[in-house]
Amino acid sequence: MDEAPSPGVGEPLRLAALTAEGFRNLAPLRFEPGPRFNVLFGDNGAGKSSVLEAIGYVAALRSFRQARKEDIVALESPRAHLAARVESAPLAHEIRILLDRGEGRRVQVDGKKPRSLGG
């Protein structure tokens, strides 16, 4: 007996929105990429790689630059906060990450602490 696939299984996951505060050299950021092709441009040191690092951190809970959590938090800030909305038709999820210099990392998915975290 064949079972119907679960909704969203095999569907691509898409970043619908990202907010970042206290993350690297970024000013408070709200990024809503388009559904297809997106281009980040700017001068050296403007934060293009930091935006990509924030997206990667939401996806993998680690920096592609191999940076320690403490180094990701902006120098003038005690903490960094990332929030993302990801979608995979017909589902959507909210991911929140708080990186605190004194308390480490806290992650929530849809308002709940995940049972286990890698990395």
C-alpha positions in Angstrom: 0.0 0.0 0.0 1.5 3.3 -1.1 1.3 6.2 1.3 1.0 9.8 0.1 4.1 11.9 0.8 3.9 14.3 3.7 3.3 18.0 2.8 6.5 19.8 2.2 8.6 16.6 1.8 11.0 17.1 -1.1 10.1 20.7 -1.5 12.9 23.3 -1.5 13.3 25.3 1.6 13.3 29.1 1.0 14.4 31.9 3.2 11.5 34.4 3.2 12.8 36.9 5.7 15.8 37.5 7.9 16.4 40.0 10.6 19.7 40.6 12.4 20.8 42.8 15.3 24.2 42.9 16.9 25.6 40.5 14.3 29.1 41.3 13.1 29.4 44.7 11.5 25.7 44.8 10.3 23.4 47.7 11.2 20.0 46.3 12.3 18.9 44.5 9.2 15.7 43.2 7.6 16.3 41.2 4.5 13.4 39.8 2.4 15.0 38.1 -0.6 13.0 37.6 -3.8 11.8 34.2 -4.8 14.5 33.6 -7.4 17.8 35.4 -8.0 19.2 38.0 -5.5 22.3 40.2 -5.7 24.1 41.7 -2.8 26.5 44.5 -3.7 28.4 47.2 -2.0 31.9 48.4 -1.1 34.4 46.2 0.7 33.6 46.0 4.4 29.9 46.9 3.8 28.6 43.6 5.2 27.8 41.5 2.2 29.7 38.5 3.6 28.1 39.1 7.0 24.6 38.8 5.5 25.6 35.5 3.9 27.2 34.4 7.2 23.9 35.2 9.1 21.9 33.2 6.5 24.4 30.3 6.9 24.3 30.5 10.7 20.5 30.2 10.7 20.8 27.1 8.4 23.7 25.3 10.1 24.1 26.9 13.6 27.7 27.7 12.8 29.8 30.2 10.9 31.2 29.3 7.5 34.2 31.4 8.5 34.8 29.0 11.4 34.3 32.0 13.9 33.6 31.4 17.5 30.1 32.4 18.7 31.7 35.2 20.8 33.4 36.7 17.7 30.1 36.9 15.8 28.6 39.3 18.3 29.3 42.9 17.3 32.0 44.6 19.4 29.7 47.2 20.9 26.8 44.7 21.6 26.4 42.2 24.5 24.4 39.9 22.2 23.3 39.2 18.6 19.9 38.2 17.6 18.9 36.4 14.3 15.3 35.7 13.3 14.3 34.0 10.1 11.1 32.8 8.4 11.7 29.8 6.1 9.1 28.3 3.9 8.5 25.0 2.2 5.1 24.9 0.6 2.7 24.7 2.3 4.6 25.0 5.6 6.4 28.0 7.2 8.7 28.1 10.3 10.1 30.8 12.5 13.7 30.4 13.7 15.2 32.6 16.4 18.8 32.5 17.6 20.2 34.6 20.4 24.0 34.7 20.8 24.9 36.1 24.2 28.5 36.8 25.3 27.8 35.6 28.8 25.1 32.9 28.3 26.0 31.3 25.0 23.4 30.4 22.3 19.7 29.9 22.6 17.6 28.6 19.6 13.9 28.5 19.1 11.9 27.0 16.2 8.3 28.0 16.1 8.6 29.4 19.6 9.9 26.1 21.1 13.4 24.9 22.1 14.5 22.1 19.7 15.1 18.7 21.4 18.7 18.5 20.1 21.1 20.7 18.2 24.1 19.8 16.1 27.3 21.8 16.2 
